Protein backbone atom coordinates (compact mmCIF):
# COMPACT_ATOMS: atom_id res chain seq x y z
CA UNK A 1 0.00 0.00 0.00
CA UNK A 2 1.19 3.53 -0.76
CA UNK A 3 0.34 6.18 1.81
CA UNK A 4 -0.07 9.77 0.65
CA UNK A 5 -0.07 12.90 2.76
CA UNK A 6 -2.92 15.22 1.94
CA UNK A 7 -4.54 18.36 3.30
CA UNK A 8 -7.83 17.51 1.60
CA UNK A 9 -10.29 16.04 4.12
CA UNK A 10 -12.29 14.11 1.51
CA UNK A 11 -9.14 12.50 0.14
CA UNK A 12 -8.05 11.67 3.67
CA UNK A 13 -11.40 9.98 4.37
CA UNK A 14 -11.24 8.04 1.09
CA UNK A 15 -7.77 6.81 1.97
CA UNK A 16 -8.88 5.73 5.44
CA UNK A 17 -11.77 3.74 3.93
CA UNK A 18 -9.26 1.77 1.88
CA UNK A 19 -7.52 0.50 5.02
CA UNK A 20 -8.85 -2.76 6.44
CA UNK A 21 -9.60 -2.49 10.11
CA UNK A 22 -8.01 -5.17 12.23
CA UNK A 23 -5.09 -5.61 9.83
CA UNK A 24 -1.50 -4.72 10.74
CA UNK A 25 0.42 -2.56 8.25
CA UNK A 26 4.10 -1.66 7.96
CA UNK A 27 4.56 1.87 6.70
CA UNK A 28 7.66 3.40 5.17
CA UNK A 29 7.69 7.17 5.38
CA UNK A 30 9.76 8.84 2.69
CA UNK A 31 9.53 12.04 0.68
CA UNK A 32 7.75 11.79 -2.63
CA UNK A 33 9.28 13.63 -5.58
CA UNK A 34 6.46 15.40 -7.33
CA UNK A 35 8.56 17.22 -9.92
CA UNK A 36 7.54 15.46 -13.15
CA UNK A 37 9.16 14.87 -16.52
CA UNK A 38 6.55 17.15 -18.08
CA UNK A 39 7.52 19.94 -15.68
CA UNK A 40 11.19 19.38 -16.48
CA UNK A 41 10.39 19.71 -20.18
CA UNK A 42 8.29 22.81 -19.54
CA UNK A 43 11.15 24.33 -17.53
CA UNK A 44 13.52 23.84 -20.47
CA UNK A 45 11.01 25.38 -22.91
CA UNK A 46 10.38 28.32 -20.56
CA UNK A 47 14.09 28.96 -20.03
CA UNK A 48 14.67 28.91 -23.81
CA UNK A 49 11.78 31.34 -24.32
CA UNK A 50 13.15 33.66 -21.63
CA UNK A 51 16.65 33.50 -23.14
CA UNK A 52 15.19 34.52 -26.50
CA UNK A 53 13.30 37.46 -24.94
CA UNK A 54 16.44 38.73 -23.18
CA UNK A 55 18.49 38.43 -26.38
CA UNK A 56 15.77 40.22 -28.41
CA UNK A 57 15.95 43.07 -25.89
CA UNK A 58 19.75 43.26 -26.13
CA UNK A 59 20.11 42.21 -22.50
CA UNK A 60 23.10 39.90 -22.84
CA UNK A 61 25.35 38.22 -20.32
CA UNK A 62 28.49 40.23 -19.71
CA UNK A 63 31.69 38.28 -19.20
CA UNK A 64 35.26 39.43 -18.76
CA UNK A 65 37.08 39.18 -22.07
CA UNK A 66 39.77 36.54 -21.59
CA UNK A 67 41.61 37.73 -24.70
CA UNK A 68 42.00 41.32 -23.63
CA UNK A 69 40.61 44.15 -21.58
CA UNK A 70 36.95 44.84 -21.03
CA UNK A 71 33.96 42.58 -21.32
CA UNK A 72 32.10 40.83 -24.07
CA UNK A 73 28.37 40.38 -24.52
CA UNK A 74 27.28 36.76 -24.74
CA UNK A 75 23.77 35.73 -25.83
CA UNK A 76 21.64 33.73 -23.42
CA UNK A 77 20.83 30.07 -24.02
CA UNK A 78 18.31 27.81 -22.33
CA UNK A 79 21.07 26.32 -20.19
CA UNK A 80 22.68 29.61 -19.14
CA UNK A 81 19.30 31.09 -18.21
CA UNK A 82 18.50 28.00 -16.16
CA UNK A 83 21.89 28.01 -14.40
CA UNK A 84 22.46 31.75 -13.93
CA UNK A 85 18.92 32.92 -13.20
CA UNK A 86 16.43 30.13 -12.44
CA UNK A 87 18.68 28.06 -10.17
CA UNK A 88 20.01 31.13 -8.38
CA UNK A 89 16.46 32.22 -7.52
CA UNK A 90 15.48 28.63 -6.62
CA UNK A 91 18.35 28.52 -4.12
CA UNK A 92 17.83 32.04 -2.74
CA UNK A 93 14.05 31.80 -2.38
CA UNK A 94 13.57 28.14 -1.48
CA UNK A 95 16.99 26.91 -0.39
CA UNK A 96 17.08 24.26 -3.11
CA UNK A 97 20.25 23.92 -5.18
CA UNK A 98 18.92 21.54 -7.83
CA UNK A 99 15.79 21.59 -9.94
CA UNK A 100 15.45 17.89 -9.10
CA UNK A 101 14.79 18.88 -5.47
CA UNK A 102 11.75 20.96 -6.42
CA UNK A 103 8.19 20.12 -5.56
CA UNK A 104 5.52 20.48 -8.21
CA UNK A 105 4.62 23.89 -6.74
CA UNK A 106 8.13 25.37 -6.64
CA UNK A 107 8.47 26.33 -10.33
CA UNK A 108 5.41 28.59 -10.07
CA UNK A 109 6.90 30.46 -7.13
CA UNK A 110 10.31 30.78 -8.77
CA UNK A 111 9.02 32.01 -12.15
CA UNK A 112 6.74 34.53 -10.44
CA UNK A 113 9.77 36.00 -8.65
CA UNK A 114 11.80 36.09 -11.88
CA UNK A 115 8.98 37.54 -14.00
CA UNK A 116 8.21 40.23 -11.41
CA UNK A 117 11.89 41.20 -11.11
CA UNK A 118 12.39 41.56 -14.86
CA UNK A 119 9.13 43.43 -15.27
CA UNK A 120 9.72 45.92 -12.47
CA UNK A 121 13.49 46.40 -12.83
CA UNK A 122 14.04 46.05 -16.57
CA UNK A 123 10.58 46.63 -18.05
CA UNK A 124 10.75 43.25 -19.79
CA UNK A 125 7.80 40.88 -19.79
CA UNK A 126 8.97 37.28 -19.67
CA UNK A 127 6.66 34.54 -20.96
CA UNK A 128 4.25 32.65 -18.75
CA UNK A 129 4.88 29.02 -17.85
CA UNK A 130 4.02 26.71 -20.78
CA UNK A 131 0.49 25.35 -20.30
CA UNK A 132 0.75 22.36 -22.60
CA UNK A 133 2.40 19.18 -21.28
CA UNK A 134 5.94 19.03 -22.62
CA UNK A 135 8.02 15.89 -22.20
CA UNK A 136 11.67 16.48 -21.33
CA UNK A 137 12.75 14.75 -24.55
CA UNK A 138 10.87 17.35 -26.62
CA UNK A 139 13.41 20.04 -25.87
CA UNK A 140 17.09 19.69 -25.23
CA UNK A 141 19.86 22.15 -25.83
CA UNK A 142 23.49 21.97 -24.93
CA UNK A 143 24.35 25.32 -23.44
N, C-alpha and C positions, 0 to 999 in steps of 0.2 A: 504494500500500500504506500502511496505517496501522500505526504501530509503537506498542505499548503497553508501559509499564513495569509489571513485576509482580514480586512477591516469591515467587510460587507457582512452584515448580520445574516441575511438570507443565505449567502454562500456558506457561512459558518454553520448554520442549521442544516443545510443540505449535506455538508461534509459529515456532521455528527450522525445523521441518519444512516450514512453508509457504514458506520462502525457497528459491528455486532456487539451487543452487550453480553457480558459474561465471557468474552474471549480476551486472552492476553496478547498484547502487541509489543513488539520491539520497535522503537522509533529512533532513526538517525536524524539528528538535526544538523543541517548544513545549509550554507547560503545557496540560493538558486540564482544563476546568472540569467538575467532577463534581457540582456542586450542581444538582439537577434541578428542573423545574417542579413536580413532585409534592412535593418537599421544601419548596419555596417556599410552596406551598399549605398544607402541614402546619404550617409555621412560623406562618403567619397564623392558622390555626385554634388552634394551641397558645397563641399570644399572646392571642387573644380569650378562650380558656378561663381563662388565668391572670388576665387583667384582671377577669373575672367573679368569680373566687375572691377576689381582693384586695378588690373592692368589697363582696362578701357578708360579708367579715370586717371591714368598716369601716376598711380600711387604704387611705386615699385619698392622692392626691398633694397636697402642701401647696404652695401658691404665695402669694407676697406679694399682698395685695389692692391692686390698682392704684387702687381708688376710695376707699381710706381706710387706716387703720392695721390691723395684724394680717395674718393669712393667711386663705385660704379653702381648703376641701377640694374637690378636683376628682376626680370618678370616673375610673378608668382606662379606656382604650379599647385595642383591639388595637394601634393605631399608637403610642400613648404607651408602652405596655408594651414594644413592639419597640424604640422609640428610646431610652427612658430606662433600660431594664434589659437587654434582650437584647444590643443593640449595644454598650452600655458594657462588659458582661462579655466579649463577643466581642473587643473591642479590648484590654481589660486582660489577658485570659488568652491570646489567640492573636495579638495584634498586627494584627488585621484590622478595618478601619474599616467595611467594607460587607459585608452578607450575601451579596452577589454574589461576594465573594472567598473564600467558604467552600469547603472540600472537602465531600464527602458525609459525612465523619466528624465534622466540626466541630460541627454542631448537637447531637449527642449529648453531647459534652464540655461545651458551653456550658449546655445545660439541666440537666445533672447538677450543675454548679456552682450554678446559680440555685436548683434544687429543694433542694439541701442547705442553702444559706444561709437560705432561707425556713423550712425545717423546723427547723433548729437555732436560729436567731435570733428567729423570730417564731412558731414552733409551727404554721405553716401548711403543709399538704401541697398542693403544686401538682400539676396533672395530669401524667400521663406523656405522652410524645410520641405523637401520633396514629399508630395502626398501619395504618390503611386508607390507600390511595393517595388523595391529595386534589389535584386540579388547582388551579393558582393562580386560575383563573377562578371556582372554586366558592366562594371567600370573598374578598370585598373590602370594606373599610370605610374611609371617609375619617375620619381621626382628627384 
